[in-house]
Amino acid sequence: MSEYAIELRGIRKSFGRNEVLNGIDLTVRPGEVTVILGPSGSGKSTLLRTINHLEQVDAGTVRVGGELVGYRRRGDRLHELPEREILRQRSRIGFVFQNFNLFPHLTVRENVALAPVAAQRRAKAEVNAEALELLARVGLSDKADEYPSRLSGGQQQRVAIARALALKPEVLLFDEPTSALDPELVGEVLEVLTDLARGGATLVIVTHEVGFAREVADTVVLMDEGRIVEQGPPTQVLDSPAHPRTKAFLAHVL
């Protein structure tokens, strides 16, 4: 068993001639909260998507729980896994998108219960009961039979978090989970993330919410132009940054 929940080594990714990730090394231990900050276009979301193989890497390796993600090694070469194996791996890696991505034709409870039944072949009655428990956990017990269109953005995002939790993943990834929300709805989503962090979940969160990072993160990572320019505890990175780019970024957002 690996000491790391997530281990990225030498990750490179380009789109055409644009190198988006330039040799990223990052590790996250079980139960840790890592918050990734940085300006738009710095590669934050692309990095997050490489962890569950939504983006294929050009070089480097990704491991979750010690298992190589997306590939199998044969000798000194890596071969991409069949789609069903990649889907199995993704069921261990919860992913919450900034735009919710709920199914509009399904009720809230059906959205939460769908993946465990379809991907993990679990009993529908058992999963439905767990879906109600998860909705209670995110404060939406009374919305189980509503459709997404009848919910606020903050409520939809909390449903998306419950849906990710339904697969009982080893790690949870959040791609700017509050960026699509009206300002008055941000707090309710950050409260759920804070509860998850305090409950010992392993989280990697791309966000612009510096105050949240200060309160909840074990490690803050600052990315710029496809590189990690600084990382460490919040008190170090946010209060006493060493790199000029970190100082400039914080001066802009604080």
C-alpha positions as CSV (number, residue, x, y, z in Angstrom):
1,M,0.0,0.0,0.0
2,S,1.4,3.4,-1.0
3,E,1.9,6.1,1.6
4,Y,0.3,8.5,-0.8
5,A,-3.4,8.7,-1.8
6,I,-2.3,10.6,-4.9
7,E,1.1,10.6,-6.5
8,L,1.9,12.6,-9.7
9,R,5.4,12.4,-11.1
10,G,6.8,14.3,-14.1
11,I,3.4,15.2,-15.5
12,R,3.5,16.9,-18.9
13,K,0.6,17.8,-21.1
14,S,0.4,19.9,-24.3
15,F,-2.5,21.0,-26.5
16,G,-0.8,21.5,-29.9
17,R,2.2,23.7,-29.3
18,N,0.8,25.0,-26.0
19,E,2.4,23.2,-23.1
20,V,-0.2,23.3,-20.3
21,L,1.6,21.2,-17.7
22,N,5.4,21.3,-17.5
23,G,6.8,18.5,-15.3
24,I,4.4,18.5,-12.3
25,D,5.3,16.5,-9.2
26,L,2.7,16.4,-6.5
27,T,1.8,14.0,-3.6
28,V,-1.2,14.0,-1.4
29,R,-1.4,11.7,1.7
30,P,-4.6,10.0,2.8
31,G,-6.9,12.4,4.7
32,E,-5.1,15.5,3.5
33,V,-6.7,18.5,1.9
34,T,-4.7,20.1,-1.0
35,V,-6.0,23.4,-2.4
36,I,-4.6,24.5,-5.8
37,L,-4.5,28.2,-6.5
38,G,-3.3,30.2,-9.5
39,P,-4.3,32.5,-12.3
40,S,-6.6,31.4,-15.1
41,G,-4.7,29.4,-17.7
42,S,-2.1,28.2,-15.3
43,G,-3.0,24.5,-15.8
44,K,-5.0,23.9,-12.6
45,S,-8.0,22.2,-14.1
46,T,-6.0,20.3,-16.6
47,L,-3.9,18.9,-13.8
48,L,-7.0,17.9,-11.9
49,R,-8.4,16.1,-14.9
50,T,-5.2,14.0,-15.4
51,I,-5.7,12.4,-12.0
52,N,-8.8,10.5,-13.2
53,H,-7.6,10.2,-16.8
54,L,-10.1,12.7,-18.2
55,E,-7.0,14.1,-19.8
56,Q,-4.3,11.7,-21.0
57,V,-0.8,12.8,-20.0
58,D,2.0,13.2,-22.6
59,A,4.6,12.1,-20.1
60,G,4.8,11.2,-16.4
61,T,2.7,8.9,-14.2
62,V,-0.4,9.3,-12.0
63,R,-1.1,6.9,-9.2
64,V,-4.1,6.7,-6.8
65,G,-3.7,4.5,-3.8
66,G,-0.5,3.2,-5.4
67,E,-2.3,2.0,-8.6
68,L,-1.2,3.4,-11.9
69,V,-4.1,5.4,-13.4
70,G,-5.0,5.0,-17.1
71,Y,-2.1,2.7,-18.0
72,R,-0.5,-0.7,-17.4
73,R,3.3,-1.0,-17.5
74,R,4.8,-3.8,-19.7
75,G,8.5,-3.7,-19.4
76,D,9.6,-0.2,-19.9
77,R,6.5,0.9,-21.9
78,L,3.1,2.1,-20.7
79,H,-0.1,0.8,-22.5
80,E,-3.4,2.6,-22.1
81,L,-6.0,0.5,-20.2
82,P,-9.3,-0.6,-21.9
83,E,-12.2,1.8,-21.3
84,R,-13.9,-0.5,-18.8
85,E,-10.7,-0.6,-16.6
86,I,-10.5,3.2,-16.8
87,L,-14.1,3.5,-15.7
88,R,-13.4,1.1,-12.8
89,Q,-10.6,3.4,-11.7
90,R,-12.7,6.5,-12.0
91,S,-15.2,5.0,-9.6
92,R,-12.5,5.3,-6.9
93,I,-11.9,9.0,-7.8
94,G,-14.8,11.3,-7.1
95,F,-14.9,14.3,-9.4
96,V,-17.1,17.4,-8.9
97,F,-17.3,19.8,-11.8
98,Q,-17.9,23.6,-11.7
99,N,-21.1,23.4,-13.7
100,F,-22.7,20.5,-11.7
101,N,-23.4,18.2,-14.8
102,L,-26.6,16.8,-13.2
103,F,-29.0,14.8,-15.4
104,P,-32.0,17.1,-15.9
105,H,-34.5,14.2,-16.5
106,L,-33.7,12.5,-13.2
107,T,-34.7,13.5,-9.7
108,V,-32.1,14.5,-7.2
109,R,-32.2,11.1,-5.6
110,E,-32.0,9.4,-9.0
111,N,-28.9,11.5,-9.9
112,V,-27.2,10.4,-6.7
113,A,-28.1,6.8,-7.0
114,L,-27.4,6.3,-10.7
115,A,-23.6,5.6,-10.7
116,P,-23.5,3.1,-7.8
117,V,-26.2,1.0,-9.5
118,A,-24.8,1.3,-13.1
119,A,-21.1,1.2,-12.4
120,Q,-20.8,-0.8,-9.3
121,R,-23.8,-3.2,-9.8
122,R,-25.1,-2.5,-6.3
123,A,-28.7,-3.2,-5.2
124,K,-31.0,-0.3,-6.1
125,A,-32.8,-0.4,-2.7
126,E,-29.6,-0.2,-0.8
127,V,-28.2,2.6,-3.0
128,N,-31.5,4.6,-2.7
129,A,-31.3,4.4,1.1
130,E,-27.7,5.6,1.0
131,A,-28.6,8.4,-1.4
132,L,-31.1,9.8,1.1
133,E,-28.4,9.7,3.8
134,L,-26.0,11.6,1.6
135,L,-28.6,14.2,0.7
136,A,-29.2,14.6,4.4
137,R,-25.4,15.1,4.9
138,V,-25.4,18.0,2.4
139,G,-28.6,19.5,3.8
140,L,-31.0,18.5,1.0
141,S,-33.2,15.8,2.6
142,D,-36.3,17.7,1.5
143,K,-35.2,17.9,-2.2
144,A,-34.9,14.2,-3.0
145,D,-37.8,14.0,-5.4
146,E,-37.2,17.4,-7.0
147,Y,-35.6,17.8,-10.5
148,P,-32.4,19.8,-10.8
149,S,-34.1,22.7,-12.7
150,R,-36.1,23.5,-9.5
151,L,-32.9,23.9,-7.4
152,S,-30.6,26.9,-6.9
153,G,-27.0,26.6,-8.1
154,G,-25.8,26.0,-4.6
155,Q,-28.3,23.2,-4.1
156,Q,-27.3,21.7,-7.5
157,Q,-23.6,21.7,-6.5
158,R,-24.4,20.0,-3.2
159,V,-26.3,17.3,-5.1
160,A,-23.2,16.9,-7.3
161,I,-21.1,16.4,-4.2
162,A,-23.5,13.8,-2.8
163,R,-23.4,12.1,-6.2
164,A,-19.6,11.9,-6.1
165,L,-19.7,10.6,-2.5
166,A,-22.2,7.8,-3.5
167,L,-19.4,5.9,-5.2
168,K,-17.5,5.8,-1.9
169,P,-14.3,7.1,-3.6
170,E,-10.8,7.0,-2.1
171,V,-10.2,10.6,-3.1
172,L,-12.4,13.6,-4.1
173,L,-11.5,16.2,-6.8
174,F,-13.2,19.5,-7.1
175,D,-12.8,21.8,-10.1
176,E,-13.6,25.3,-9.0
177,P,-16.8,24.1,-7.3
178,T,-18.1,27.7,-6.5
179,S,-17.1,29.6,-9.6
180,A,-20.5,29.1,-11.3
181,L,-22.4,30.2,-8.2
182,D,-23.9,33.6,-7.2
183,P,-21.8,35.1,-4.4
184,E,-24.6,34.5,-1.8
185,L,-24.6,30.7,-2.6
186,V,-20.8,30.1,-2.2
187,G,-20.9,29.7,1.5
188,E,-23.3,26.8,1.5
189,V,-21.0,24.8,-0.8
190,L,-17.8,25.7,1.1
191,E,-19.5,24.6,4.3
192,V,-20.1,21.1,2.9
193,L,-16.4,21.0,1.7
194,T,-15.3,22.0,5.2
195,D,-17.3,19.2,6.8
196,L,-15.8,16.7,4.4
197,A,-12.3,17.9,5.2
198,R,-12.9,17.7,9.0
199,G,-14.3,14.2,8.5
200,G,-11.0,13.0,7.1
201,A,-11.7,12.9,3.4
202,T,-8.8,13.2,0.9
203,L,-9.6,16.2,-1.1
204,V,-7.9,18.1,-4.0
205,I,-9.7,21.4,-4.7
206,V,-9.0,23.9,-7.5
207,T,-10.5,27.2,-6.3
208,H,-10.0,30.9,-6.0
209,E,-11.4,31.0,-2.5
210,V,-8.2,32.0,-0.6
211,G,-10.0,32.4,2.7
212,F,-11.3,28.8,2.4
213,A,-7.8,27.6,1.6
214,R,-6.4,29.3,4.7
215,E,-9.0,27.7,6.9
216,V,-9.2,24.1,5.6
217,A,-6.1,23.2,3.5
218,D,-3.2,21.1,4.8
219,T,-1.2,22.1,1.7
220,V,-1.7,25.1,-0.6
221,V,-0.2,24.8,-4.1
222,L,0.3,27.9,-6.3
223,M,0.5,27.1,-10.1
224,D,1.6,29.4,-12.9
225,E,2.3,28.7,-16.5
226,G,2.0,24.9,-16.1
227,R,4.4,24.7,-13.1
228,I,4.1,24.5,-9.4
229,V,5.9,27.6,-8.2
230,E,5.3,27.2,-4.5
231,Q,3.6,24.8,-2.1
232,G,3.4,24.3,1.6
233,P,1.1,24.9,4.6
234,P,-1.3,27.8,4.3
235,T,0.6,29.9,6.9
236,Q,3.7,29.7,4.7
237,V,2.3,30.1,1.2
238,L,-0.5,32.6,2.0
239,D,1.1,34.6,4.8
240,S,4.8,34.4,4.0
241,P,5.2,33.5,0.3
242,A,8.7,33.1,-1.0
243,H,8.1,33.3,-4.7
244,P,7.5,36.6,-6.5
245,R,4.7,35.0,-8.6
246,T,2.9,33.9,-5.5
247,K,3.2,37.4,-4.0
248,A,1.8,38.9,-7.2
249,F,-1.1,36.5,-7.4
250,L,-2.1,37.0,-3.7
251,A,-1.8,40.8,-4.1
252,H,-4.3,40.6,-7.0
253,V,-6.9,38.3,-5.3
254,L,-6.8,39.5,-1.7
